[in-house]
Amino acid sequence: MLAIQVPSQPIASGVGLSSPVRATQRMLSTEPSVIFDAKTVARKDDGWEDMLETVLLKWVWKIVDERRSVR
């Protein structure tokens, strides 16, 4: 799970997460939210590449971490 913040929602709400509140609070307290605006990426506005790269890299590293913890 990634703490992703979209511009129309506040950070504290656990944006985009359907996990229990306790897991959301733990994640939000240990990791900063990543700001991602799909409209900015779709329009290719300034900074869209960095925004997309940041989300994808964090997602990939979460997968790597999960794989390592399974072993």
VOBAMI-659585 format. One record per residue: residue number from 1; x, y, z of N, C-alpha, C in turn; residue in one letter. Coordinates in steps of 0.001 Angstrom, whole numbers, always signed. Atoms other than C-alpha are relative to their C-alpha. Layout:
BEGIN
NUM	X	Y	Z	X	Y	Z	X	Y	Z	a .
...
//
This chain:
BEGIN
1	+836	-1176	+0	+0	+0	+0	+883	+1242	+0	m .
2	-705	-1273	+58	+1218	+3450	-863	-894	+1102	+541	l .
3	+730	-1181	-448	+191	+6672	+791	+19	+995	-1146	a .
4	+84	-890	+1157	-909	+8525	-2327	-1049	+1055	+283	i .
5	+920	-1108	-204	-2483	+11933	-2023	-358	+587	-1353	q .
6	+458	-678	+1204	-4592	+13291	-4836	-398	+1411	+415	v .
7	+218	-1401	-378	-5090	+17065	-4947	-1349	+304	+650	p .
8	+1322	-320	-533	-8804	+16965	-4070	-279	-618	+1358	s .
9	+223	+658	-1273	-8347	+14932	-873	+1118	+323	+979	q .
10	-1031	-302	-999	-6532	+15720	+2389	+863	-1204	+310	p .
11	-943	+1076	-325	-3508	+13673	+3479	-548	-920	+1085	i .
12	+403	+780	-1171	-5042	+12514	+6764	-1117	-997	-282	a .
13	+1132	+889	+251	-7927	+10680	+5084	+407	-1385	-448	s .
14	-418	+1312	+486	-5814	+7729	+3924	-428	-191	-1444	g .
15	+451	-59	+1381	-6423	+8543	+283	+293	-1265	-775	v .
16	-160	+1132	+896	-6973	+5649	-2049	+220	-1322	+695	g .
17	-265	+1224	-731	-6643	+3064	+670	-1295	-560	+566	l .
18	+1193	+624	-558	-9309	+601	+1651	+351	-863	+1201	s .
19	-457	+786	-1135	-7319	-845	+4540	-617	+516	+1293	s .
20	+511	-466	-1296	-8362	-639	+8197	+705	+1271	+444	p .
21	-521	-1289	-451	-7794	+2676	+9915	+1358	-149	+676	v .
22	-1267	+185	-715	-4999	+1314	+12128	+1169	-132	-981	r .
23	-1066	+173	+987	-2914	+212	+9104	+255	+1308	-729	a .
24	-148	-1277	+684	-3560	+3546	+7391	+765	+984	+872	t .
25	-685	-923	-894	-2459	+5514	+10437	+1466	-363	+131	q .
26	-1387	+426	-126	+696	+3428	+10797	+783	+398	-1245	r .
27	-692	-304	+1241	+1602	+3883	+7144	+207	+1508	-141	m .
28	-121	-1439	+152	+909	+7615	+7174	+1012	+586	+974	l .
29	-945	-541	-961	+3044	+8105	+10239	+1444	-356	-346	s .
30	-1359	+414	+318	+6073	+6277	+8810	+459	+421	-1387	t .
31	-357	-381	+1364	+5983	+7368	+5171	-732	+1262	-420	e .
32	+696	-1177	+514	+5269	+10713	+3596	-886	-377	-1176	p .
33	+888	+249	+1126	+2425	+10823	+1118	+657	+422	-1300	s .
34	-456	-350	+1339	+3157	+10926	-2570	-1154	+727	-671	v .
35	+1056	-759	+667	+1218	+13590	-4427	-74	-458	-1443	i .
36	+197	+469	+1361	-258	+12259	-7643	-1298	+577	-535	f .
37	+1169	-587	+646	-2641	+14120	-9923	-121	-601	-1394	d .
38	+186	+682	+1280	-3889	+11937	-12767	-302	+991	-1127	a .
39	+315	-998	+1028	-5214	+14999	-14601	+1267	+694	-499	k .
40	-1269	-622	+383	-1765	+16602	-14573	+787	-917	-920	t .
41	-715	+974	+826	-239	+13425	-15983	-673	-131	-1367	v .
42	+730	+158	+1266	-2949	+13042	-18631	+192	+1201	-922	a .
43	-185	-1216	+812	-2545	+16654	-19780	+1462	+276	-304	r .
44	-1450	-206	+143	+1258	+16379	-19557	+398	+1426	+378	k .
45	-345	-1318	-535	+1414	+19585	-17535	+1412	-50	+597	d .
46	-1334	-75	-601	+4665	+20769	-15977	+120	-946	+1190	d .
47	-277	+898	-1107	+6135	+18160	-13654	-667	-1359	-79	g .
48	+736	+1269	+76	+4002	+15248	-14877	+922	-1199	-18	w .
49	-920	+1139	+80	+6975	+13027	-15656	+580	-351	+1369	e .
50	-541	+237	-1337	+8486	+13453	-12197	-1064	-608	+917	d .
51	+1099	+505	-819	+5101	+12841	-10566	-250	-1478	-292	m .
52	+247	+1391	+398	+4538	+9622	-12527	+1178	-894	+390	l .
53	-1194	+778	-353	+8112	+8438	-12015	+49	-291	+1500	e .
54	-30	+183	-1447	+7891	+8963	-8259	-977	-1072	+447	t .
55	+1011	+997	-381	+4679	+6943	-7932	+410	-1393	-470	v .
56	-379	+1317	+516	+5931	+4121	-10138	+1193	-584	+743	l .
57	-1163	+499	-734	+9284	+3856	-8366	-375	-435	+1415	l .
58	+432	+392	-1341	+7641	+3811	-4934	-797	-1301	-48	k .
59	+786	+1220	+164	+5220	+1137	-6160	+916	-1208	-220	w .
60	-941	+1093	+270	+8065	-1000	-7518	+753	-378	+1266	v .
61	-736	+299	-1228	+10019	-688	-4265	-880	-662	+1049	w .
62	+923	+689	-916	+6927	-1703	-2275	-101	-1474	-376	k .
63	+60	+1389	+477	+6698	-4855	-4413	+1280	-735	+395	i .
64	-1284	+607	-361	+10404	-5557	-3861	+36	-294	+1496	v .
65	+14	+196	-1451	+10003	-5086	-96	-922	-1152	+397	d .
66	+928	+1093	-304	+6994	-7421	-34	+604	-1347	-372	e .
67	-637	+1250	+435	+8906	-10074	-1966	+1088	-424	+969	r .
68	-1081	+299	-938	+11849	-9811	+421	-557	-509	+1327	r .
69	+557	+403	-1287	+9611	-10182	+3469	-642	-1377	-66	s .
70	+613	+1311	+155	+8006	-13354	+2065	+1058	-1085	+124	v .
71	-1074	+997	+1	+11341	-15144	+1790	+514	-299	+1343	r .
//
